[in-house]
């Protein structure tokens, strides 16, 4: 029986692929938004938590920067194929942010920085303490670990989404509106 195959719009319509770079502390809603954007755009989705836990499980190593460095290569391969890509990670410091941006720049595609936060500390704490593990064997950080995590402020252009007081659908709608205004996103 023949299958109805749908091709990605960014390939069939000759559009330039985009690298969407998500950042934010654990528990703010960035994976939820990144996954919704991946479904909406049909982009390649890469979650650094999944890569890092896979390295721990398969290679039995203490992961430091290896997940990010492997992620850069996987994203580069997919951008070269003409696929828009979504990098879902904490992306907490200027160094990793520059390295992600360099991947896009070297391939000649645009990138969009997206920072997700939750300004309601009570709500953020509740999310961290009650969320379920989506990545097999991943140990989620505790609230004190989230509070102690290094996270540098952004100095580059970034789209900010504050998920406090919003449903995931409302936050996603806001993200789409900001993307449309900022980059002519369709």
OpenMM code with the backbone's topology and positions (N, CA, C; nanometers):
from openmm import Vec3, app, unit

residues = "UNK UNK UNK UNK UNK UNK UNK UNK UNK UNK UNK UNK UNK UNK UNK UNK UNK UNK UNK UNK UNK UNK UNK UNK UNK UNK UNK UNK UNK UNK UNK UNK UNK UNK UNK UNK UNK UNK UNK UNK UNK UNK UNK UNK UNK UNK UNK UNK UNK UNK UNK UNK UNK UNK UNK UNK UNK UNK UNK UNK UNK UNK UNK UNK UNK UNK UNK UNK UNK UNK UNK UNK UNK UNK UNK UNK UNK UNK UNK UNK UNK UNK UNK UNK UNK UNK UNK UNK UNK UNK UNK UNK UNK UNK UNK UNK UNK UNK UNK UNK UNK UNK UNK UNK UNK UNK UNK UNK UNK UNK UNK UNK UNK UNK UNK UNK UNK UNK UNK UNK UNK UNK UNK UNK UNK UNK UNK UNK UNK UNK UNK UNK UNK UNK UNK UNK UNK UNK UNK UNK UNK UNK UNK UNK UNK UNK UNK UNK UNK UNK UNK UNK UNK UNK UNK UNK UNK UNK UNK UNK UNK UNK UNK UNK UNK UNK UNK UNK UNK UNK UNK UNK UNK UNK UNK UNK UNK UNK UNK UNK UNK UNK UNK UNK UNK UNK".split()
positions = [
    Vec3(0.0847, -0.1172, 0.0000),
    Vec3(0.0000, 0.0000, 0.0000),
    Vec3(0.0898, 0.1243, 0.0000),
    Vec3(0.0724, 0.2171, -0.0947),
    Vec3(0.1582, 0.3355, -0.0996),
    Vec3(0.1321, 0.4275, 0.0191),
    Vec3(0.2398, 0.4888, 0.0667),
    Vec3(0.2289, 0.5818, 0.1786),
    Vec3(0.2248, 0.7243, 0.1255),
    Vec3(0.1451, 0.8060, 0.1874),
    Vec3(0.1407, 0.9475, 0.1545),
    Vec3(0.2564, 1.0149, 0.2270),
    Vec3(0.3574, 1.0581, 0.1532),
    Vec3(0.4765, 1.1171, 0.2131),
    Vec3(0.4657, 1.2695, 0.2066),
    Vec3(0.4881, 1.3331, 0.3215),
    Vec3(0.4914, 1.4793, 0.3247),
    Vec3(0.6355, 1.5234, 0.3429),
    Vec3(0.6787, 1.6138, 0.2577),
    Vec3(0.8146, 1.6645, 0.2679),
    Vec3(0.8157, 1.7890, 0.3551),
    Vec3(0.9297, 1.8166, 0.4123),
    Vec3(0.9448, 1.9347, 0.4973),
    Vec3(0.9343, 2.0610, 0.4122),
    Vec3(0.8570, 2.1592, 0.4591),
    Vec3(0.8404, 2.2823, 0.3818),
    Vec3(0.9709, 2.3542, 0.3518),
    Vec3(1.0683, 2.3501, 0.4454),
    Vec3(1.1915, 2.4250, 0.4228),
    Vec3(1.2748, 2.3660, 0.3085),
    Vec3(1.2499, 2.2401, 0.2718),
    Vec3(1.3226, 2.1798, 0.1596),
    Vec3(1.2440, 2.1996, 0.0303),
    Vec3(1.1157, 2.1657, 0.0329),
    Vec3(1.0377, 2.1688, -0.0898),
    Vec3(1.0119, 2.3103, -0.1393),
    Vec3(1.0070, 2.4067, -0.0503),
    Vec3(0.9805, 2.5443, -0.0919),
    Vec3(1.1086, 2.6258, -0.1058),
    Vec3(1.2221, 2.5626, -0.0893),
    Vec3(1.3492, 2.6313, -0.1074),
    Vec3(1.3813, 2.7304, 0.0018),
    Vec3(1.3180, 2.7191, 0.1175),
    Vec3(1.3454, 2.8113, 0.2269),
    Vec3(1.4777, 2.7769, 0.2924),
    Vec3(1.5411, 2.8792, 0.3467),
    Vec3(1.6669, 2.8597, 0.4180),
    Vec3(1.6356, 2.8010, 0.5555),
    Vec3(1.7065, 2.6963, 0.5963),
    Vec3(1.6825, 2.6417, 0.7296),
    Vec3(1.7259, 2.7395, 0.8383),
    Vec3(1.6697, 2.7240, 0.9563),
    Vec3(1.6972, 2.8113, 1.0697),
    Vec3(1.7384, 2.7246, 1.1876),
    Vec3(1.8328, 2.7737, 1.2668),
    Vec3(1.8693, 2.7090, 1.3917),
    Vec3(1.8044, 2.7858, 1.5056),
    Vec3(1.7129, 2.7203, 1.5757),
    Vec3(1.6450, 2.7778, 1.6921),
    Vec3(1.7184, 2.7301, 1.8161),
    Vec3(1.7757, 2.8228, 1.8915),
    Vec3(1.8566, 2.7904, 2.0087),
    Vec3(1.7805, 2.8240, 2.1357),
    Vec3(1.7331, 2.7217, 2.2046),
    Vec3(1.6610, 2.7419, 2.3298),
    Vec3(1.7581, 2.7442, 2.4468),
    Vec3(1.7254, 2.8251, 2.5466),
    Vec3(1.8044, 2.8296, 2.6686),
    Vec3(1.7130, 2.8606, 2.7863),
    Vec3(1.7602, 2.8274, 2.9044),
    Vec3(1.6853, 2.8560, 3.0267),
    Vec3(1.7136, 2.7515, 3.1323),
    Vec3(1.6830, 2.7849, 3.2544),
    Vec3(1.7039, 2.6931, 3.3662),
    Vec3(1.6100, 2.5730, 3.3569),
    Vec3(1.6439, 2.4628, 3.4222),
    Vec3(1.5531, 2.3484, 3.4259),
    Vec3(1.4189, 2.3873, 3.4881),
    Vec3(1.3118, 2.3336, 3.4312),
    Vec3(1.1788, 2.3523, 3.4878),
    Vec3(1.1036, 2.4771, 3.4449),
    Vec3(1.1583, 2.5546, 3.3518),
    Vec3(1.0893, 2.6771, 3.3097),
    Vec3(0.9926, 2.6539, 3.1941),
    Vec3(1.0032, 2.5383, 3.1282),
    Vec3(0.9139, 2.5062, 3.0170),
    Vec3(0.9795, 2.5080, 2.8812),
    Vec3(1.1124, 2.5122, 2.8766),
    Vec3(1.1793, 2.5227, 2.7459),
    Vec3(1.1639, 2.3977, 2.6607),
    Vec3(1.1697, 2.2790, 2.7218),
    Vec3(1.1530, 2.1561, 2.6421),
    Vec3(1.0122, 2.1462, 2.5858),
    Vec3(0.9141, 2.1853, 2.6650),
    Vec3(0.7752, 2.1842, 2.6171),
    Vec3(0.7620, 2.2748, 2.4952),
    Vec3(0.8164, 2.3970, 2.5038),
    Vec3(0.8075, 2.4912, 2.3916),
    Vec3(0.8917, 2.4458, 2.2730),
    Vec3(1.0105, 2.3940, 2.2998),
    Vec3(1.0975, 2.3473, 2.1908),
    Vec3(1.0317, 2.2325, 2.1155),
    Vec3(0.9685, 2.1406, 2.1876),
    Vec3(0.9017, 2.0281, 2.1227),
    Vec3(0.7808, 2.0742, 2.0426),
    Vec3(0.7053, 2.1698, 2.0966),
    Vec3(0.5905, 2.2241, 2.0227),
    Vec3(0.6379, 2.2932, 1.8950),
    Vec3(0.7484, 2.3678, 1.9041),
    Vec3(0.8009, 2.4349, 1.7852),
    Vec3(0.8507, 2.3319, 1.6835),
    Vec3(0.9114, 2.2247, 1.7297),
    Vec3(0.9579, 2.1193, 1.6385),
    Vec3(0.8398, 2.0561, 1.5646),
    Vec3(0.7324, 2.0299, 1.6356),
    Vec3(0.6139, 1.9735, 1.5713),
    Vec3(0.5538, 2.0732, 1.4724),
    Vec3(0.5479, 2.1985, 1.5113),
    Vec3(0.4880, 2.3023, 1.4273),
    Vec3(0.5690, 2.3253, 1.2989),
    Vec3(0.7000, 2.3291, 1.3117),
    Vec3(0.7869, 2.3591, 1.1969),
    Vec3(0.8373, 2.2328, 1.1266),
    Vec3(0.8167, 2.1175, 1.1923),
    Vec3(0.8692, 1.9895, 1.1435),
    Vec3(1.0214, 1.9928, 1.1358),
    Vec3(1.0819, 2.0642, 1.2304),
    Vec3(1.2275, 2.0775, 1.2370),
    Vec3(1.2892, 1.9587, 1.3103),
    Vec3(1.4169, 1.9383, 1.2850),
    Vec3(1.4951, 1.8383, 1.3580),
    Vec3(1.5079, 1.8877, 1.5021),
    Vec3(1.4770, 1.8008, 1.5973),
    Vec3(1.4785, 1.8364, 1.7391),
    Vec3(1.5912, 1.7612, 1.8091),
    Vec3(1.6718, 1.8344, 1.8856),
    Vec3(1.7805, 1.7739, 1.9601),
    Vec3(1.7762, 1.8228, 2.1047),
    Vec3(1.7636, 1.7287, 2.1972),
    Vec3(1.7627, 1.7616, 2.3394),
    Vec3(1.8964, 1.7170, 2.3986),
    Vec3(1.9700, 1.8117, 2.4540),
    Vec3(2.1012, 1.7821, 2.5097),
    Vec3(2.0913, 1.6838, 2.6264),
    Vec3(1.9857, 1.6919, 2.7075),
    Vec3(1.9676, 1.5955, 2.8168),
    Vec3(1.9697, 1.4521, 2.7647),
    Vec3(1.9066, 1.4281, 2.6517),
    Vec3(1.9017, 1.2942, 2.5931),
    Vec3(2.0408, 1.2492, 2.5490),
    Vec3(2.1140, 1.3390, 2.4828),
    Vec3(2.2511, 1.3070, 2.4405),
    Vec3(2.3400, 1.2770, 2.5594),
    Vec3(2.3349, 1.3646, 2.6601),
    Vec3(2.4227, 1.3464, 2.7760),
    Vec3(2.3907, 1.2180, 2.8520),
    Vec3(2.2618, 1.1884, 2.8688),
    Vec3(2.2265, 1.0660, 2.9401),
    Vec3(2.2652, 0.9444, 2.8582),
    Vec3(2.2532, 0.9529, 2.7279),
    Vec3(2.2972, 0.8431, 2.6421),
    Vec3(2.4469, 0.8183, 2.6557),
    Vec3(2.5256, 0.9241, 2.6631),
    Vec3(2.6700, 0.9084, 2.6827),
    Vec3(2.6998, 0.8427, 2.8181),
    Vec3(2.6247, 0.8820, 2.9216),
    Vec3(2.6435, 0.8201, 3.0537),
    Vec3(2.6079, 0.6711, 3.0484),
    Vec3(2.4926, 0.6403, 2.9879),
    Vec3(2.4439, 0.5022, 2.9856),
    Vec3(2.5290, 0.4104, 2.8975),
    Vec3(2.5657, 0.4572, 2.7802),
    Vec3(2.6351, 0.3723, 2.6832),
    Vec3(2.7865, 0.3731, 2.7030),
    Vec3(2.8411, 0.4898, 2.7296),
    Vec3(2.9874, 0.5021, 2.7385),
    Vec3(3.0399, 0.5021, 2.8817),
    Vec3(2.9501, 0.5128, 2.9786),
    Vec3(2.9869, 0.5124, 3.1201),
    Vec3(3.0906, 0.6201, 3.1522),
    Vec3(3.0624, 0.7423, 3.1048),
    Vec3(3.1545, 0.8528, 3.1312),
    Vec3(3.0856, 0.9599, 3.2149),
    Vec3(3.1675, 1.0379, 3.2824),
    Vec3(3.1190, 1.1542, 3.3551),
    Vec3(3.1107, 1.2688, 3.2542),
    Vec3(2.9902, 1.3013, 3.2123),
    Vec3(2.9697, 1.3974, 3.1040),
    Vec3(2.9920, 1.5405, 3.1526),
    Vec3(3.0708, 1.6135, 3.0763),
    Vec3(3.0901, 1.7556, 3.1026),
    Vec3(3.0428, 1.8313, 2.9792),
    Vec3(3.1302, 1.8590, 2.8842),
    Vec3(3.0900, 1.9307, 2.7639),
    Vec3(3.0654, 1.8426, 2.6431),
    Vec3(3.0803, 1.7108, 2.6600),
    Vec3(3.0704, 1.6191, 2.5460),
    Vec3(2.9338, 1.6219, 2.4785),
    Vec3(2.8276, 1.6361, 2.5559),
    Vec3(2.6927, 1.6389, 2.4989),
    Vec3(2.6732, 1.7573, 2.4055),
    Vec3(2.7208, 1.8728, 2.4484),
    Vec3(2.7098, 1.9913, 2.3640),
    Vec3(2.7926, 1.9730, 2.2374),
    Vec3(2.9169, 1.9258, 2.2518),
    Vec3(3.0042, 1.9112, 2.1344),
    Vec3(2.9481, 1.8098, 2.0348),
    Vec3(2.8893, 1.7030, 2.0839),
    Vec3(2.8245, 1.6071, 1.9945),
    Vec3(2.7004, 1.6704, 1.9316),
    Vec3(2.6269, 1.7474, 2.0103),
    Vec3(2.5082, 1.8170, 1.9596),
    Vec3(2.5410, 1.9125, 1.8462),
    Vec3(2.6509, 1.9853, 1.8581),
    Vec3(2.6903, 2.0775, 1.7507),
    Vec3(2.7057, 2.0014, 1.6191),
    Vec3(2.7660, 1.8842, 1.6248),
    Vec3(2.7902, 1.8055, 1.5033),
    Vec3(2.6597, 1.7526, 1.4430),
    Vec3(2.5708, 1.7041, 1.5278),
    Vec3(2.4427, 1.6519, 1.4781),
    Vec3(2.3587, 1.7634, 1.4163),
    Vec3(2.3557, 1.8773, 1.4821),
    Vec3(2.2806, 1.9921, 1.4283),
    Vec3(2.3424, 2.0363, 1.2952),
    Vec3(2.4743, 2.0447, 1.2888),
    Vec3(2.5407, 2.0858, 1.1647),
    Vec3(2.5046, 1.9927, 1.0495),
    Vec3(2.5072, 1.8621, 1.0748),
    Vec3(2.4716, 1.7655, 0.9701),
    Vec3(2.3308, 1.7915, 0.9167),
    Vec3(2.2369, 1.8185, 1.0049),
    Vec3(2.0985, 1.8386, 0.9638),
    Vec3(2.0760, 1.9738, 0.8976),
    Vec3(2.1452, 2.0776, 0.9438),
    Vec3(2.1364, 2.2073, 0.8760),
    Vec3(2.1897, 2.1962, 0.7332),
    Vec3(2.2978, 2.1206, 0.7158),
    Vec3(2.3545, 2.1017, 0.5817),
    Vec3(2.2583, 2.0283, 0.4892),
    Vec3(2.1696, 1.9478, 0.5460),
    Vec3(2.0680, 1.8785, 0.4667),
    Vec3(1.9501, 1.9702, 0.4318),
    Vec3(1.9529, 2.0924, 0.4836),
    Vec3(1.8445, 2.1861, 0.4571),
    Vec3(1.7325, 2.1814, 0.5585),
    Vec3(1.7558, 2.1156, 0.6714),
    Vec3(1.6531, 2.1044, 0.7745),
    Vec3(1.6698, 2.2115, 0.8804),
    Vec3(1.5620, 2.2785, 0.9142),
    Vec3(1.5664, 2.3657, 1.0307),
    Vec3(1.5873, 2.2783, 1.1527),
    Vec3(1.6548, 2.3323, 1.2544),
    Vec3(1.6907, 2.2538, 1.3720),
    Vec3(1.6581, 2.3283, 1.4996),
    Vec3(1.6271, 2.2519, 1.6023),
    Vec3(1.5984, 2.3075, 1.7338),
    Vec3(1.6932, 2.2439, 1.8334),
    Vec3(1.7718, 2.3273, 1.9017),
    Vec3(1.8614, 2.2815, 2.0073),
    Vec3(1.7956, 2.3142, 2.1411),
    Vec3(1.7592, 2.2113, 2.2156),
    Vec3(1.6924, 2.2244, 2.3449),
    Vec3(1.7948, 2.1959, 2.4543),
    Vec3(1.8384, 2.3019, 2.5213),
    Vec3(1.9401, 2.2863, 2.6249),
    Vec3(1.9365, 2.4058, 2.7194),
    Vec3(2.0020, 2.3906, 2.8340),
    Vec3(2.0093, 2.5035, 2.9272),
    Vec3(2.0881, 2.6182, 2.8649),
    Vec3(2.1919, 2.5848, 2.7908),
    Vec3(2.2711, 2.6852, 2.7197),
    Vec3(2.3030, 2.8021, 2.8133),
    Vec3(2.3655, 2.7718, 2.9295),
    Vec3(2.3729, 2.8692, 3.0376),
    Vec3(2.4828, 2.9744, 3.0296),
    Vec3(2.5815, 2.9523, 2.9426),
    Vec3(2.6950, 3.0451, 2.9431),
    Vec3(2.7235, 3.0977, 2.8024),
    Vec3(2.7924, 3.2112, 2.7980),
    Vec3(2.8225, 3.2759, 2.6704),
    Vec3(2.9008, 3.1834, 2.5772),
    Vec3(2.9899, 3.1016, 2.6325),
    Vec3(3.0709, 3.0116, 2.5499),
    Vec3(2.9837, 2.9172, 2.4681),
    Vec3(2.8893, 2.8473, 2.5308),
    Vec3(2.8050, 2.7532, 2.4549),
    Vec3(2.7158, 2.8275, 2.3573),
    Vec3(2.6696, 2.9432, 2.3953),
    Vec3(2.5848, 3.0225, 2.3054),
    Vec3(2.6616, 3.0609, 2.1799),
    Vec3(2.7857, 3.1055, 2.1974),
    Vec3(2.8693, 3.1413, 2.0812),
    Vec3(2.8975, 3.0192, 1.9945),
    Vec3(2.9210, 2.9038, 2.0592),
    Vec3(2.9511, 2.7828, 1.9818),
    Vec3(2.8307, 2.7382, 1.8993),
    Vec3(2.7094, 2.7442, 1.9573),
    Vec3(2.5887, 2.7112, 1.8788),
    Vec3(2.5759, 2.8078, 1.7608),
    Vec3(2.5935, 2.9361, 1.7874),
    Vec3(2.5796, 3.0365, 1.6820),
    Vec3(2.6845, 3.0167, 1.5732),
    Vec3(2.8043, 2.9749, 1.6124),
    Vec3(2.9109, 2.9490, 1.5145),
    Vec3(2.8733, 2.8345, 1.4203),
    Vec3(2.8016, 2.7348, 1.4724),
    Vec3(2.7559, 2.6241, 1.3873),
    Vec3(2.6716, 2.6800, 1.2727),
    Vec3(2.5740, 2.7637, 1.3068),
    Vec3(2.4866, 2.8215, 1.2041),
    Vec3(2.5649, 2.9132, 1.1104),
    Vec3(2.6498, 2.9971, 1.1659),
    Vec3(2.7265, 3.0927, 1.0863),
    Vec3(2.8178, 3.0212, 0.9867),
    Vec3(2.8848, 2.9152, 1.0310),
    Vec3(2.9755, 2.8409, 0.9424),
    Vec3(2.9012, 2.7762, 0.8257),
    Vec3(2.7753, 2.7383, 0.8487),
    Vec3(2.6964, 2.6758, 0.7420),
    Vec3(2.6255, 2.7819, 0.6579),
    Vec3(2.6143, 2.9016, 0.7119),
    Vec3(2.5512, 3.0102, 0.6382),
    Vec3(2.4008, 3.0172, 0.6548),
    Vec3(2.3517, 2.9759, 0.7713),
    Vec3(2.2078, 2.9825, 0.7981),
    Vec3(2.1827, 3.0730, 0.9180),
    Vec3(2.0638, 3.1319, 0.9261),
    Vec3(2.0335, 3.2175, 1.0411),
    Vec3(2.0073, 3.1351, 1.1670),
    Vec3(2.0249, 3.2003, 1.2812),
    Vec3(1.9922, 3.1389, 1.4089),
    Vec3(1.9054, 3.2365, 1.4879),
    Vec3(1.8231, 3.1804, 1.5745),
    Vec3(1.7365, 3.2609, 1.6600),
    Vec3(1.7546, 3.2123, 1.8030),
    Vec3(1.7960, 3.3038, 1.8907),
    Vec3(1.8124, 3.2732, 2.0322),
    Vec3(1.6780, 3.2894, 2.1022),
    Vec3(1.6392, 3.1879, 2.1790),
    Vec3(1.5123, 3.1903, 2.2522),
    Vec3(1.5420, 3.1558, 2.3977),
    Vec3(1.5158, 3.2496, 2.4867),
    Vec3(1.5362, 3.2257, 2.6295),
    Vec3(1.4004, 3.2099, 2.6961),
    Vec3(1.3855, 3.1015, 2.7718),
    Vec3(1.2617, 3.0740, 2.8430),
    Vec3(1.2892, 3.0885, 2.9920),
    Vec3(1.2012, 3.1601, 3.0606),
    Vec3(1.2154, 3.1772, 3.2046),
    Vec3(1.0783, 3.1627, 3.2706),
    Vec3(1.0792, 3.1556, 3.4010),
    Vec3(0.9560, 3.1575, 3.4799),
    Vec3(0.9811, 3.2544, 3.5942),
    Vec3(0.9267, 3.3735, 3.5837),
    Vec3(0.9532, 3.4783, 3.6820),
    Vec3(0.8817, 3.4561, 3.8154),
    Vec3(0.7864, 3.3655, 3.8180),
    Vec3(0.7164, 3.3319, 3.9418),
    Vec3(0.7952, 3.2213, 4.0118),
    Vec3(0.8718, 3.2588, 4.1137),
    Vec3(0.9609, 3.1649, 4.1816),
    Vec3(0.8835, 3.0476, 4.2413),
    Vec3(0.7674, 3.0754, 4.2976),
    Vec3(0.6855, 2.9680, 4.3564),
    Vec3(0.6436, 2.8666, 4.2497),
    Vec3(0.5978, 2.9172, 4.1373),
    Vec3(0.5555, 2.8296, 4.0276),
    Vec3(0.6742, 2.7519, 3.9719),
    Vec3(0.7886, 2.8195, 3.9562),
    Vec3(0.9083, 2.7527, 3.9048),
    Vec3(0.9497, 2.6403, 3.9993),
    Vec3(0.9522, 2.6694, 4.1275),
    Vec3(0.9899, 2.5676, 4.2260),
    Vec3(0.8936, 2.4481, 4.2193),
    Vec3(0.7651, 2.4764, 4.2095),
    Vec3(0.6649, 2.3695, 4.2010),
    Vec3(0.6890, 2.2822, 4.0776),
    Vec3(0.7188, 2.3450, 3.9652),
    Vec3(0.7457, 2.2699, 3.8419),
    Vec3(0.8672, 2.1786, 3.8590),
    Vec3(0.9733, 2.2337, 3.9162),
    Vec3(1.0960, 2.1556, 3.9355),
    Vec3(1.0694, 2.0368, 4.0277),
    Vec3(0.9909, 2.0589, 4.1308),
    Vec3(0.9678, 1.9541, 4.2303),
    Vec3(0.8654, 1.8496, 4.1864),
    Vec3(0.7833, 1.8810, 4.0869),
    Vec3(0.6762, 1.7874, 4.0493),
    Vec3(0.6865, 1.7329, 3.9066),
    Vec3(0.7840, 1.7763, 3.8316),
    Vec3(0.7883, 1.7301, 3.6925),
    Vec3(0.8339, 1.5850, 3.6837),
    Vec3(0.7922, 1.5228, 3.5749),
    Vec3(0.8288, 1.3828, 3.5540),
    Vec3(0.9515, 1.3751, 3.4639),
    Vec3(1.0199, 1.2637, 3.4729),
    Vec3(1.1413, 1.2419, 3.3946),
    Vec3(1.1019, 1.1971, 3.2545),
    Vec3(1.1416, 1.2738, 3.1534),
    Vec3(1.1093, 1.2404, 3.0146),
    Vec3(1.2221, 1.1626, 2.9474),
    Vec3(1.3421, 1.1682, 3.0041),
    Vec3(1.4588, 1.1005, 2.9481),
    Vec3(1.4931, 0.9837, 3.0403),
    Vec3(1.4933, 0.8646, 2.9859),
    Vec3(1.5198, 0.7448, 3.0639),
    Vec3(1.6520, 0.7557, 3.1409),
    Vec3(1.6485, 0.7240, 3.2681),
    Vec3(1.7633, 0.7233, 3.3603),
    Vec3(1.8145, 0.8611, 3.3994),
    Vec3(1.7555, 0.9677, 3.3503),
    Vec3(1.8031, 1.1019, 3.3835),
    Vec3(1.7611, 1.1387, 3.5258),
    Vec3(1.8576, 1.1859, 3.6037),
    Vec3(1.8271, 1.2371, 3.7362),
    Vec3(1.8025, 1.3867, 3.7240),
    Vec3(1.6807, 1.4261, 3.7543),
    Vec3(1.6454, 1.5673, 3.7445),
    Vec3(1.7081, 1.6453, 3.8600),
    Vec3(1.7446, 1.7708, 3.8355),
    Vec3(1.8030, 1.8499, 3.9435),
    Vec3(1.6976, 1.8870, 4.0490),
    Vec3(1.7436, 1.8993, 4.1709),
    Vec3(1.6572, 1.9441, 4.2803),
    Vec3(1.6433, 2.0958, 4.2720),
    Vec3(1.5493, 2.1506, 4.3471),
    Vec3(1.5321, 2.2960, 4.3499),
    Vec3(1.6598, 2.3666, 4.3947),
    Vec3(1.7265, 2.3226, 4.5040),
    Vec3(1.8523, 2.3899, 4.5405),
    Vec3(1.9579, 2.3830, 4.4296),
    Vec3(1.9623, 2.2720, 4.3560),
    Vec3(2.0579, 2.2615, 4.2455),
    Vec3(2.0234, 2.3571, 4.1317),
    Vec3(1.8953, 2.3750, 4.1043),
    Vec3(1.8536, 2.4699, 4.0008),
    Vec3(1.8918, 2.6113, 4.0429),
    Vec3(1.8663, 2.6447, 4.1700),
    Vec3(1.8981, 2.7796, 4.2205),
    Vec3(2.0481, 2.8076, 4.2183),
    Vec3(2.1295, 2.7037, 4.2389),
    Vec3(2.2748, 2.7212, 4.2435),
    Vec3(2.3398, 2.7127, 4.1057),
    Vec3(2.2642, 2.6766, 4.0043),
    Vec3(2.3202, 2.6565, 3.8708),
    Vec3(2.3708, 2.7880, 3.8122),
    Vec3(2.4858, 2.7803, 3.7485),
    Vec3(2.5405, 2.8968, 3.6789),
    Vec3(2.4523, 2.9274, 3.5584),
    Vec3(2.4134, 3.0525, 3.5446),
    Vec3(2.3352, 3.0944, 3.4284),
    Vec3(2.3656, 3.2421, 3.4032),
    Vec3(2.4385, 3.2669, 3.2957),
    Vec3(2.4798, 3.4034, 3.2634),
    Vec3(2.3682, 3.4770, 3.1897),
    Vec3(2.3563, 3.6072, 3.2145),
    Vec3(2.2562, 3.6846, 3.1395),
    Vec3(2.2949, 3.6936, 2.9916),
    Vec3(2.1939, 3.7090, 2.9090),
    Vec3(2.2143, 3.7228, 2.7655),
    Vec3(2.2599, 3.8654, 2.7334),
    Vec3(2.3564, 3.8760, 2.6419),
    Vec3(2.3996, 4.0070, 2.5933),
    Vec3(2.3710, 4.0208, 2.4438),
    Vec3(2.3384, 3.9086, 2.3789),
    Vec3(2.3033, 3.9091, 2.2376),
    Vec3(2.1525, 3.9244, 2.2235),
    Vec3(2.1091, 3.9421, 2.1005),
    Vec3(1.9668, 3.9500, 2.0705),
    Vec3(1.9006, 3.8174, 2.1057),
    Vec3(1.7897, 3.8240, 2.1784),
    Vec3(1.7222, 3.7020, 2.2225),
    Vec3(1.5723, 3.7272, 2.2338),
    Vec3(1.4954, 3.6280, 2.1969),
    Vec3(1.3505, 3.6320, 2.2192),
    Vec3(1.3273, 3.5728, 2.3570),
    Vec3(1.2593, 3.6478, 2.4445),
    Vec3(1.2337, 3.6005, 2.5807),
    Vec3(1.0876, 3.5635, 2.5980),
    Vec3(1.0666, 3.4464, 2.6549),
    Vec3(0.9323, 3.3997, 2.6879),
    Vec3(0.9284, 3.3727, 2.8374),
    Vec3(0.8393, 3.4416, 2.9082),
    Vec3(0.8188, 3.4180, 3.0510),
    Vec3(0.6931, 3.3331, 3.0641),
    Vec3(0.7101, 3.2099, 3.1090),
    Vec3(0.5993, 3.1148, 3.1157),
    Vec3(0.5151, 3.1301, 3.2426),
    Vec3(0.5522, 3.2210, 3.3304),
    Vec3(0.4777, 3.2401, 3.4559),
    Vec3(0.3342, 3.2817, 3.4259),
    Vec3(0.2387, 3.2158, 3.4891),
    Vec3(0.0980, 3.2515, 3.4752),
    Vec3(0.0372, 3.2182, 3.3405),
    Vec3(0.1058, 3.1390, 3.2593),
    Vec3(0.0554, 3.1030, 3.1268),
    Vec3(0.0492, 2.9517, 3.1126),
    Vec3(-0.0442, 2.9056, 3.0329),
    Vec3(-0.0468, 2.7650, 2.9957),
    Vec3(0.0610, 2.7431, 2.8893),
    Vec3(0.1012, 2.6189, 2.8672),
    Vec3(0.1961, 2.5941, 2.7575),
    Vec3(0.1428, 2.6447, 2.6227),
    Vec3(0.0129, 2.6316, 2.5988),
    Vec3(-0.0449, 2.6800, 2.4723),
    Vec3(-0.0324, 2.8314, 2.4608),
    Vec3(-0.0541, 2.9034, 2.5698),
    Vec3(-0.0412, 3.0493, 2.5667),
    Vec3(0.1046, 3.0902, 2.5429),
    Vec3(0.1967, 3.0227, 2.6108),
    Vec3(0.3394, 3.0527, 2.5919),
    Vec3(0.3823, 3.0232, 2.4485),
    Vec3(0.3314, 2.9144, 2.3906),
    Vec3(0.3673, 2.8803, 2.2537),
    Vec3(0.3105, 2.9822, 2.1555),
    Vec3(0.1891, 3.0249, 2.1776),
    Vec3(0.1294, 3.1279, 2.0926),
    Vec3(0.2115, 3.2564, 2.0989),
    Vec3(0.2563, 3.2925, 2.2183),
    Vec3(0.3404, 3.4111, 2.2343),
    Vec3(0.4718, 3.3926, 2.1588),
    Vec3(0.5305, 3.2736, 2.1685),
    Vec3(0.6554, 3.2461, 2.0975),
    Vec3(0.6366, 3.2620, 1.9468),
    Vec3(0.5306, 3.2044, 1.8924),
    Vec3(0.5063, 3.2167, 1.7480),
    Vec3(0.4885, 3.3623, 1.7066),
    Vec3(0.4171, 3.4393, 1.7868),
    Vec3(0.3981, 3.5816, 1.7563),
    Vec3(0.5307, 3.6565, 1.7579),
    Vec3(0.6152, 3.6291, 1.8572),
    Vec3(0.7447, 3.6966, 1.8652),
    Vec3(0.8374, 3.6539, 1.7518),
    Vec3(0.8329, 3.5262, 1.7153),
    Vec3(0.9136, 3.4805, 1.6023),
    Vec3(0.8701, 3.5481, 1.4728),
    Vec3(0.7395, 3.5598, 1.4530),
    Vec3(0.6884, 3.6230, 1.3325),
    Vec3(0.7320, 3.7688, 1.3239),
    Vec3(0.7235, 3.8388, 1.4352),
    Vec3(0.7619, 3.9812, 1.4355),
    Vec3(0.9127, 3.9999, 1.4224),
    Vec3(0.9906, 3.9120, 1.4872),
    Vec3(1.1350, 3.9301, 1.4908),
    Vec3(1.2049, 3.8899, 1.3607),
    Vec3(1.1556, 3.7856, 1.2973),
    Vec3(1.2304, 3.7304, 1.1844),
    Vec3(1.1477, 3.7099, 1.0597),
    Vec3(1.0265, 3.7551, 1.0564),
    Vec3(0.9431, 3.7283, 0.9406),
    Vec3(0.9083, 3.5814, 0.9305),
    Vec3(0.9090, 3.5139, 1.0443),
    Vec3(0.8823, 3.3710, 1.0511),
    Vec3(0.7420, 3.3429, 1.0016),
    Vec3(0.7240, 3.2345, 0.9269),
    Vec3(0.5899, 3.1985, 0.8775),
    Vec3(0.5458, 3.0668, 0.9365),
] * unit.nanometer
topology = app.Topology()
chain = topology.addChain("A")
for resn in residues:
    res = topology.addResidue(resn, chain)
    for name in ("N", "CA", "C"):
        topology.addAtom(name, app.Element.getBySymbol(name[0]), res)
